[in-house]
Amino acid sequence: MIETLLPPGVASSEAFDDAAPAPLFPAEAALVAGRRARRRHQFATARACARHCLADLGHAPVPLLPGPGGAPAWPAGVVGSITHCDGYRAAVADHSGRTSALGIDAEPAGPLPPGVLGLITSPAERAHLATLTAADPATPWERLFFSAKEAVYKAWYPATGTWLGFRQATLTLSPTGTFTCTLHPPPEAPPVNPTYEGHWLSTPALVVTAVHRAG
Ligand SMILES: CC(C)(COP(=O)(O)OP(=O)(O)OC[C@H]1O[C@@H](n2cnc3c(N)ncnc32)[C@H](O)[C@@H]1OP(=O)(O)O)[C@@H](O)C(=O)NCCC(=O)NCCS
């Protein structure tokens, strides 16, 4: 389903369980060696998704290790993004000449834990959320807010190496399945267009968000 959130030609792969994990490269296995089995299996399935994407782009399988800030170090000439949560793992990737930024995120549907909304939104964003919820109470708008900002961060960070908190981003969600997020980076951040466009979807179990910027 994630391909519906991205332009044609962007490679994508997803899984809803860990039935087909990738054999991990030794350096990848070492990263999760001490983790709980659930995390190791999710990690391996997400790596399988990432390697499907690389194959679609004509790249041989390589280890995908975390670079600075935790962003996966894709092969030269590739941009991509990975997400995994209970019930979903996915990766997307494209040639960097065609796509300059990609970010995806998935979250279980449902309300955010108590206290989180105030940490990730401004008063104006909470007013926007109240309007969305009044018009469509069945959609988990708060969870979508959280996910969309994380997808934006995953698109922003590899290009800038700059940490941004949730309150350094102003998000507008449209009921039609799109969103716009304007970042408020610190002055020392590299000059990158601060406005990201994305798409979202919601199922009874999941929210999924994706940001794409053409190269
Ligand atoms: C990094 C972060 C976005 C990951 O999101 P998450 O919901 O916790 O976890 P997900 O499973 O969706 O994504 C994890 C994957 O994100 C990727 N990732 C981690 N750090 C990243 C970064 N700095 N940039 C891009 N991708 C990153 C990795 O591939 C990771 O999977 P892996 O460890 O198996 O390689 C989140 O933990 C975080 O730190 N958020 C705070 C910053 C933020 O979102 N600000 C919003 C304002 S723009």
The ligand as an SDF file (V2000), in Angstrom:
LIG
                    3D

 48 50  0  0  0  0  0  0  0  0999 V2000
   14.4390    8.7530   14.0150 C   0  0  0  0  0  0  0  0  0  0  0  0
   12.9200    8.6140   14.2280 C   0  0  0  0  0  0  0  0  0  0  0  0
   12.2030    9.5850   13.2860 C   0  0  0  0  0  0  0  0  0  0  0  0
   12.5390    7.1450   13.8840 C   0  0  0  0  0  0  0  0  0  0  0  0
   11.1330    6.9750   13.9250 O   0  0  0  0  0  0  0  0  0  0  0  0
   10.4580    5.7850   14.7710 P   0  0  0  0  0  0  0  0  0  0  0  0
    8.9820    5.9270   14.6200 O   0  0  0  0  0  0  0  0  0  0  0  0
   11.0360    5.8000   16.1500 O   0  0  0  0  0  0  0  0  0  0  0  0
   10.9200    4.4220   14.1300 O   0  0  0  0  0  0  0  0  0  0  0  0
   10.6480    3.7980   12.6660 P   0  0  0  0  0  0  0  0  0  0  0  0
   10.6460    2.3350   12.8100 O   0  0  0  0  0  0  0  0  0  0  0  0
    9.5140    4.4200   11.9650 O   0  0  0  0  0  0  0  0  0  0  0  0
   11.9690    4.2020   11.8930 O   0  0  0  0  0  0  0  0  0  0  0  0
   13.1880    3.6280   12.2730 C   0  0  0  0  0  0  0  0  0  0  0  0
   14.1170    3.7950   11.1070 C   0  0  0  0  0  0  0  0  0  0  0  0
   14.3050    5.1690   10.8460 O   0  0  0  0  0  0  0  0  0  0  0  0
   15.5660    5.3290   10.2340 C   0  0  0  0  0  0  0  0  0  0  0  0
   16.2300    6.4360   10.8730 N   0  0  0  0  0  0  0  0  0  0  0  0
   16.7080    6.4940   12.1320 C   0  0  0  0  0  0  0  0  0  0  0  0
   17.2650    7.7110   12.3540 N   0  0  0  0  0  0  0  0  0  0  0  0
   17.1250    8.4180   11.2100 C   0  0  0  0  0  0  0  0  0  0  0  0
   17.5050    9.7160   10.8090 C   0  0  0  0  0  0  0  0  0  0  0  0
   18.1650   10.5580   11.6290 N   0  0  0  0  0  0  0  0  0  0  0  0
   17.2140   10.1260    9.5570 N   0  0  0  0  0  0  0  0  0  0  0  0
   16.5820    9.2960    8.6870 C   0  0  0  0  0  0  0  0  0  0  0  0
   16.1870    8.0310    9.0090 N   0  0  0  0  0  0  0  0  0  0  0  0
   16.4730    7.6140   10.2580 C   0  0  0  0  0  0  0  0  0  0  0  0
   16.3300    4.0040   10.4040 C   0  0  0  0  0  0  0  0  0  0  0  0
   16.3580    3.3210    9.1670 O   0  0  0  0  0  0  0  0  0  0  0  0
   15.4840    3.2500   11.4070 C   0  0  0  0  0  0  0  0  0  0  0  0
   15.4300    1.8640   11.2080 O   0  0  0  0  0  0  0  0  0  0  0  0
   16.7200    0.9360   11.4520 P   0  0  0  0  0  0  0  0  0  0  0  0
   17.2490    1.3180   12.7980 O   0  0  0  0  0  0  0  0  0  0  0  0
   16.1760   -0.4520   11.3850 O   0  0  0  0  0  0  0  0  0  0  0  0
   17.6600    1.2500   10.3200 O   0  0  0  0  0  0  0  0  0  0  0  0
   12.4970    8.9350   15.7030 C   0  0  0  0  0  0  0  0  0  0  0  0
   12.9780    7.9260   16.5710 O   0  0  0  0  0  0  0  0  0  0  0  0
   13.0240   10.2690   16.1950 C   0  0  0  0  0  0  0  0  0  0  0  0
   14.1440   10.3690   16.6930 O   0  0  0  0  0  0  0  0  0  0  0  0
   12.1830   11.3280   16.1100 N   0  0  0  0  0  0  0  0  0  0  0  0
   12.5170   12.6280   16.6630 C   0  0  0  0  0  0  0  0  0  0  0  0
   12.7960   13.6480   15.5740 C   0  0  0  0  0  0  0  0  0  0  0  0
   11.5580   14.0110   14.8290 C   0  0  0  0  0  0  0  0  0  0  0  0
   10.8240   13.1480   14.4090 O   0  0  0  0  0  0  0  0  0  0  0  0
   11.3000   15.3080   14.6720 N   0  0  0  0  0  0  0  0  0  0  0  0
   10.1100   15.7490   13.9910 C   0  0  0  0  0  0  0  0  0  0  0  0
   10.2760   17.1560   13.4990 C   0  0  0  0  0  0  0  0  0  0  0  0
   10.8450   17.2250   11.8560 S   0  0  0  0  0  0  0  0  0  0  0  0
  1  2  1  0
  2  3  1  0
  2  4  1  0
  2 36  1  0
  4  5  1  0
  5  6  1  0
  6  7  2  0
  6  8  1  0
  6  9  1  0
  9 10  1  0
 10 11  2  0
 10 12  1  0
 10 13  1  0
 13 14  1  0
 14 15  1  0
 15 16  1  0
 15 30  1  0
 16 17  1  0
 17 18  1  0
 17 28  1  0
 18 19  1  0
 18 27  1  0
 19 20  2  0
 20 21  1  0
 21 22  1  0
 21 27  2  0
 22 23  1  0
 22 24  2  0
 24 25  1  0
 25 26  2  0
 26 27  1  0
 28 29  1  0
 28 30  1  0
 30 31  1  0
 31 32  1  0
 32 33  2  0
 32 34  1  0
 32 35  1  0
 36 37  1  0
 36 38  1  0
 38 39  2  0
 38 40  1  0
 40 41  1  0
 41 42  1  0
 42 43  1  0
 43 44  2  0
 43 45  1  0
 45 46  1  0
 46 47  1  0
 47 48  1  0
M  END
$$$$
